[in-house]
Amino acid sequence: MPGQRGAAGRPGGKGPRRPGPRPSTAPATPTVEPIVEPVDPHQWGRIDDEGVVYVRTAAGERQVGSWQAGDAEAGLAHFGRRFDNFATEVALLEARLVSGSGDPKAAKQQASTLRDSIDTLSAIGDLDGYAARLETIITGADGAMAIAAQARTAARAEAVKAKEALCAEAEGLAESTQWKTTGDRLKEIVEEWRAIRGIDRKTDDALWKRFAKARDTFTRHRGSHFAELDKQRTAAKDAKEALIARAEALSDGTEWGDTAQGYRDLMIEWKAAGRAPRDVEDALWARFRAAQEKFFSRRNETFAARDAEFEGNAAIKEKLLVEAEAIDPAAGLDKAKAALRNLQERWEAAGKVPRERIREFDGRLRAVEEAVKAAEDKHWRKTDPETTARLQQFESRVTGYQEQAAKARAAGNERKAKEADAQAAQWQEWLEAARKAVD
């Protein structure tokens, strides 16, 4: 059938084939057996005394046989049944053509054969009427064949359109780097391709070449990608072997900070090296991790001993913080500063505390230091001669403008009085701002 032949590797081609999905088949239209009324042979023929059988047609009587086996009635019935059989064949053709359950080409051929047999048909019945009915069947079959041809043409166009869409999709996927998703979709397209029927071989072959070219392009790119990936993984394996050697060389180090930084640098290089082949990646990581664990386990043991010492220091600093937080600069700045200096000396002598408590302790002590510093700054601002002179200048300007306003108002010059009031208010505002800055 058209669309079923092609090159190897394509649906319908030579070589191994996987069974593809078949198009769904609609239920066959049930054939209704027509009811044919038996002919009345007396109406359409006769048997003479010699047993000669005649049928009447528009062209006149025609001899169709002879009857010597019994009386004329039996003979008429016999030749009438022959016509009934003929009429049943015609009626069946009509029913199948009307219902669409039959092949119109076969129906036409059978109708033509029946029509051509009428002139020699040995039967009694309405031969002219059935000749006309057969002509009608032949004409109807021609119409049905034309409709079927149109349907096949439309179906072919739809099939071509569907395969062109699959070709276009495959061509759009040819440069894809989504290897798994695209590979699966191309397999699905082959299955969908198998289900599309009704295309002539030449067109189907041309469409298949388009699809195969797109698929081959993707397959070639995918092969190149994984070949390059294999090269990269081999290079990653060699690089990680070298990193493991360096990690194992550091595992006995006692320069805790520098060695830990060295391992962090090695980890950055490890990630940048990429993945080694799957069958060795986990083993390489286990070796690299073991070298790290050896160093960090030793460091943790050392730090644990230090932490025990630092916990004792923390207890001392807890008491110092309680003492520091009791310092009140308002009760005497010099006394507070002296107490803080003494406490800071004891704080340094107390030594280091556990790492997780450093921020807490430093924050609490810094708060006390900042409070004393803020009190010292406030005291300095209040006693600064330049600041005092500036405040006195602002006060003088306020007083001066207030006196001008009073004199102008006494002289009845309200406009000048209001201007002076505005100046006094402005200088008063600046004075308050300066006082707040000092406080």
GUTORBA-571292 format. One record per residue (C-alpha): x, y, z; residue in one letter. Coordinates in steps of 0.25 Angstrom, whole numbers. Example, Ala and Ser with C-alpha at 12.3 -4.5 7.8 and 13.67 -1.06 7.14 Angstrom:
2
REC    xx    yy    zz pagu
REC    49   -18    31    A
REC    55    -4    29    S
This chain:
439
REC    xx    yy    zz pagu
REC     0     0     0    M
REC     5    14    -2    P
REC    12    20    10    G
REC    16     6    14    Q
REC    30     4     7    R
REC    43    12     9    G
REC    57    11    13    A
REC    63     2    24    A
REC    61     9    38    G
REC    48    16    35    R
REC    33    11    37    P
REC    30     1    26    G
REC    44     0    21    G
REC    53   -13    19    K
REC    59   -19    31    G
REC    54   -22    45    P
REC    41   -15    48    R
REC    34   -13    62    R
REC    19   -14    61    P
REC    13    -1    60    G
REC     0     4    65    P
REC   -11     2    55    R
REC   -22    12    52    P
REC   -35    10    59    S
REC   -45     3    50    T
REC   -60     8    51    A
REC   -70    -3    53    P
REC   -75    -8    40    A
REC   -89    -3    35    T
REC   -99   -14    37    P
REC  -105   -19    24    T
REC  -120   -19    23    V
REC  -125   -31    15    E
REC  -135   -25     5    P
REC  -149   -31     5    I
REC  -153   -34   -10    V
REC  -167   -37   -13    E
REC  -169   -49   -22    P
REC  -172   -46   -36    V
REC  -185   -50   -42    D
REC  -180   -58   -55    P
REC  -194   -57   -61    H
REC  -192   -42   -62    Q
REC  -179   -43   -70    W
REC  -179   -56   -78    G
REC  -186   -69   -83    R
REC  -183   -83   -87    I
REC  -190   -88  -100    D
REC  -196  -101  -102    D
REC  -182  -106  -108    E
REC  -176  -103   -95    G
REC  -168   -91  -100    V
REC  -166   -80   -90    V
REC  -167   -65   -93    Y
REC  -165   -52   -85    V
REC  -171   -39   -89    R
REC  -162   -27   -91    T
REC  -164   -13   -97    A
REC  -158   -18  -110    A
REC  -168   -30  -110    G
REC  -168   -44  -106    E
REC  -155   -52  -105    R
REC  -153   -67  -103    Q
REC  -145   -70   -91    V
REC  -146   -85   -90    G
REC  -155   -97   -90    S
REC  -164  -105   -80    W
REC  -166  -120   -81    Q
REC  -166  -124   -67    A
REC  -180  -122   -63    G
REC  -192  -112   -65    D
REC  -191   -98   -69    A
REC  -193   -92   -55    E
REC  -182  -100   -50    A
REC  -173   -95   -61    G
REC  -177   -80   -59    L
REC  -174   -82   -44    A
REC  -160   -87   -47    H
REC  -157   -76   -57    F
REC  -163   -66   -47    G
REC  -153   -71   -36    R
REC  -142   -69   -45    R
REC  -145   -55   -47    F
REC  -147   -53   -32    D
REC  -133   -58   -30    N
REC  -128   -48   -40    F
REC  -137   -37   -34    A
REC  -131   -40   -20    T
REC  -117   -38   -25    E
REC  -121   -25   -31    V
REC  -127   -21   -18    A
REC  -115   -25   -10    L
REC  -106   -16   -19    L
REC  -116    -4   -17    E
REC  -116    -6    -2    A
REC  -101    -7     0    R
REC   -98     5    -9    L
REC  -108    13    -1    V
REC  -103     9    12    S
REC   -89    11     8    G
REC   -85    -3    13    S
REC   -80    -8    -1    G
REC   -69    -5   -10    D
REC   -75     5   -21    P
REC   -65     0   -31    K
REC   -69   -15   -29    A
REC   -84   -11   -29    A
REC   -82    -4   -42    K
REC   -75   -16   -48    Q
REC   -86   -26   -43    Q
REC   -97   -17   -47    A
REC   -91   -16   -61    S
REC   -90   -31   -62    T
REC  -105   -33   -58    L
REC  -109   -22   -67    R
REC  -102   -29   -79    D
REC  -108   -43   -75    S
REC  -123   -37   -76    I
REC  -123   -40   -91    D
REC  -120   -55   -89    T
REC  -127   -56   -75    L
REC  -135   -69   -74    S
REC  -146   -63   -65    A
REC  -160   -56   -65    I
REC  -161   -43   -59    G
REC  -160   -28   -61    D
REC  -147   -28   -69    L
REC  -148   -14   -74    D
REC  -151    -9   -60    G
REC  -139   -16   -54    Y
REC  -130   -12   -66    A
REC  -133     3   -62    A
REC  -131     0   -48    R
REC  -117    -6   -51    L
REC  -114     7   -59    E
REC  -117    15   -47    T
REC  -108     6   -39    I
REC   -97     8   -49    I
REC   -99    23   -49    T
REC   -99    23   -33    G
REC   -87    15   -32    A
REC   -80    25   -41    D
REC   -84    36   -32    G
REC   -80    28   -20    A
REC   -66    25   -26    M
REC   -64    40   -29    A
REC   -68    44   -14    I
REC   -59    33    -9    A
REC   -48    38   -18    A
REC   -50    52   -12    Q
REC   -49    46     2    A
REC   -36    39    -2    R
REC   -31    52    -7    T
REC   -35    59     5    A
REC   -29    48    14    A
REC   -16    48     7    R
REC   -15    63     8    A
REC   -18    62    23    E
REC    -8    51    24    A
REC     3    59    17    V
REC     0    71    25    K
REC     1    62    38    A
REC    15    57    33    K
REC    20    70    29    E
REC    16    75    43    A
REC    24    64    49    L
REC    36    67    40    C
REC    35    82    44    A
REC    35    78    59    E
REC    47    69    56    A
REC    55    80    49    E
REC    52    89    60    G
REC    58    79    70    L
REC    70    76    62    A
REC    79    86    69    E
REC    73    83    83    S
REC    82    79    94    T
REC    71    73   103    Q
REC    77    60   100    W
REC    67    51   108    K
REC    54    59   105    T
REC    57    61    90    T
REC    62    46    88    G
REC    49    41    94    D
REC    40    51    86    R
REC    47    47    73    L
REC    44    32    77    K
REC    29    36    79    E
REC    29    43    65    I
REC    33    30    59    V
REC    21    23    65    E
REC    12    34    61    E
REC    18    33    47    W
REC    14    19    46    R
REC     0    22    49    A
REC    -2    31    37    I
REC    -6    24    25    R
REC   -11    28    11    G
REC     1    35     5    I
REC     7    31    -9    D
REC    21    25    -8    R
REC    28    36   -15    K
REC    23    47    -5    T
REC    24    38     7    D
REC    39    35     3    D
REC    42    50     2    A
REC    36    53    15    L
REC    43    42    22    W
REC    56    47    17    K
REC    53    61    23    R
REC    50    54    36    F
REC    62    45    36    A
REC    71    56    32    K
REC    67    64    45    A
REC    67    52    54    R
REC    81    49    48    D
REC    86    63    51    T
REC    81    62    66    F
REC    87    48    67    T
REC   101    53    62    R
REC   101    65    71    H
REC    97    56    83    R
REC   108    46    80    G
REC   118    57    79    S
REC   113    63    92    H
REC   115    50   100    F
REC   128    47    93    A
REC   133    60    98    E
REC   127    58   111    L
REC   135    45   112    D
REC   147    52   110    K
REC   144    63   120    Q
REC   141    52   130    R
REC   154    45   128    T
REC   161    58   130    A
REC   153    61   142    A
REC   157    47   148    K
REC   172    51   146    D
REC   170    64   152    A
REC   163    59   164    K
REC   174    48   166    E
REC   184    60   167    A
REC   175    67   177    L
REC   174    55   186    I
REC   189    54   186    A
REC   190    68   191    R
REC   178    66   201    A
REC   185    54   207    E
REC   198    62   208    A
REC   191    73   216    L
REC   184    63   226    S
REC   195    63   236    D
REC   197    78   237    G
REC   196    86   250    T
REC   195   100   244    E
REC   180    99   246    W
REC   176   112   239    G
REC   185   111   227    D
REC   182    96   225    T
REC   167    98   227    A
REC   168   109   216    Q
REC   176    99   208    G
REC   165    89   208    Y
REC   154   100   205    R
REC   163   103   192    D
REC   164    89   189    L
REC   149    88   190    M
REC   147    99   180    I
REC   157    92   170    E
REC   149    79   172    W
REC   136    85   168    K
REC   142    92   156    A
REC   148    79   151    A
REC   135    74   147    G
REC   130    60   149    R
REC   138    47   147    A
REC   132    35   140    P
REC   121    30   148    R
REC   127    17   152    D
REC   139    24   159    V
REC   133    37   164    E
REC   128    32   177    D
REC   141    25   181    A
REC   149    37   177    L
REC   140    46   186    W
REC   142    36   198    A
REC   157    37   197    R
REC   157    52   196    F
REC   147    53   208    R
REC   155    43   216    A
REC   167    52   215    A
REC   159    64   220    Q
REC   153    56   231    E
REC   166    52   236    K
REC   171    66   238    F
REC   158    72   243    F
REC   156    61   253    S
REC   170    65   259    R
REC   167    79   259    R
REC   154    77   266    N
REC   161    69   277    E
REC   170    81   279    T
REC   159    91   279    F
REC   151    82   289    A
REC   163    83   299    A
REC   164    98   296    R
REC   149   100   298    D
REC   149    94   312    A
REC   160   105   315    E
REC   151   115   309    F
REC   139   111   317    E
REC   146   115   329    G
REC   150   128   323    N
REC   136   131   320    A
REC   132   129   334    A
REC   142   140   338    I
REC   137   149   327    K
REC   122   147   331    E
REC   126   153   345    K
REC   133   164   338    L
REC   121   168   330    L
REC   112   168   342    V
REC   122   178   348    E
REC   124   186   335    A
REC   109   187   333    E
REC   108   193   347    A
REC   117   205   343    I
REC   109   218   343    D
REC   115   230   336    P
REC   104   239   342    A
REC   110   237   356    A
REC   123   242   352    G
REC   130   242   338    L
REC   144   241   343    D
REC   141   230   353    K
REC   134   222   342    A
REC   145   224   332    K
REC   155   219   342    A
REC   146   207   346    A
REC   145   203   331    L
REC   160   204   329    R
REC   163   195   340    N
REC   152   185   336    L
REC   158   185   321    Q
REC   171   181   327    E
REC   165   169   334    R
REC   157   165   322    W
REC   169   164   313    E
REC   176   156   324    A
REC   164   146   325    A
REC   167   140   312    G
REC   159   135   300    K
REC   145   129   301    V
REC   138   119   293    P
REC   136   124   278    R
REC   121   123   279    E
REC   121   133   291    R
REC   131   143   286    I
REC   120   152   279    R
REC   111   152   291    E
REC   122   156   301    F
REC   128   166   291    D
REC   115   172   289    G
REC   112   174   304    R
REC   125   180   307    L
REC   124   189   295    R
REC   111   194   300    A
REC   117   199   313    V
REC   129   205   306    E
REC   120   213   296    E
REC   112   218   308    A
REC   124   223   315    V
REC   129   229   302    K
REC   115   236   299    A
REC   115   242   313    A
REC   130   247   311    E
REC   126   253   297    D
REC   113   260   303    K
REC   122   266   314    H
REC   132   271   304    W
REC   121   277   296    R
REC   116   284   308    K
REC   129   290   312    T
REC   135   293   299    D
REC   137   308   298    P
REC   134   309   284    E
REC   120   303   286    T
REC   117   312   298    T
REC   121   324   290    A
REC   112   320   278    R
REC   100   317   288    L
REC   102   331   294    Q
REC   103   337   280    Q
REC    89   331   277    F
REC    83   336   290    E
REC    88   350   288    S
REC    82   350   274    R
REC    69   345   279    V
REC    69   356   290    T
REC    73   367   280    G
REC    62   364   271    Y
REC    52   363   282    Q
REC    56   377   287    E
REC    55   383   272    Q
REC    41   377   271    A
REC    37   383   285    A
REC    42   397   280    K
REC    36   396   267    A
REC    22   393   273    R
REC    24   404   283    A
REC    26   414   272    A
REC    14   408   264    G
REC    22   402   253    N
REC    15   388   253    E
REC    21   384   240    R
REC    35   385   245    K
REC    31   379   258    A
REC    26   366   251    K
REC    39   366   243    E
REC    47   366   256    A
REC    38   356   262    D
REC    40   346   250    A
REC    56   348   252    Q
REC    55   346   266    A
REC    47   333   264    A
REC    57   328   254    Q
REC    69   330   263    W
REC    61   324   274    Q
REC    59   311   266    E
REC    74   311   262    W
REC    77   312   277    L
REC    68   301   281    E
REC    75   292   270    A
REC    89   296   275    A
REC    85   292   290    R
REC    79   279   285    K
REC    92   276   278    A
REC   100   279   291    V
REC    91   270   299    D
